[in-house]
């Protein structure tokens, strides 16, 4: 009896993993996709049909979308940091050029 339960759990886990893989491979699912759109998108896919517990599928879907949101935020943060670094470097370069120009003007005046 225990072995049957274990085998059944493994069987269900394989189906969940197949559904997760389907979400990861999908180009239609983004960080703003809602569950209702996912259902209509995947309603004919065997990996979606293979799991009868829609609550569990929705939970897996929501976790996937949360991960996509985290990745998007990290990407935006990285891009913002990179932009600030560029601005800082440009500003720093302008200050150096301005300082060198002033020093050059001062040396010309003192001659």
GITA-V569738 format. One record per backbone hydrogen bond with DSSP energy under -0.5 kcal/mol. CO is the residue of the C=O (numbers start at 1). NH is the residue of the N-H. Records with the same first field share a line. If there is no record, write none. Layout:
# GITA-V569738
CO: NH  NH
This chain:
# GITA-V569738
1: 5
2: 6
3: 7
4: 8
5: 9
6: 10
7: 11
8: 12
9: 13
10: 14
11: 15
12: 16
13: 17
14: 18
15: 19
16: 20
17: 21
18: 22
19: 23
20: 24
21: 25
22: 26
28: 30
30: 33
34: 37  38
35: 39
36: 40
37: 41
38: 42
39: 43
42: 45
45: 48  49
46: 50
48: 51
50: 52
52: 54
53: 57
54: 58
55: 59
56: 60
57: 61
58: 62
59: 63
60: 64
61: 65
62: 66
63: 67
64: 68
65: 69
66: 70
67: 71
68: 72
69: 73
70: 74
71: 75
72: 76
73: 77
74: 78
75: 79
76: 80
77: 81
78: 82
79: 83
80: 84
81: 85
82: 86
83: 87
84: 88
85: 89
86: 90
87: 91
88: 92
89: 93
90: 94
91: 95
92: 96
93: 97
94: 98
95: 99
96: 100
97: 101
98: 102
99: 103
100: 104
101: 105
102: 106
103: 107
104: 108
105: 109
106: 110
108: 111
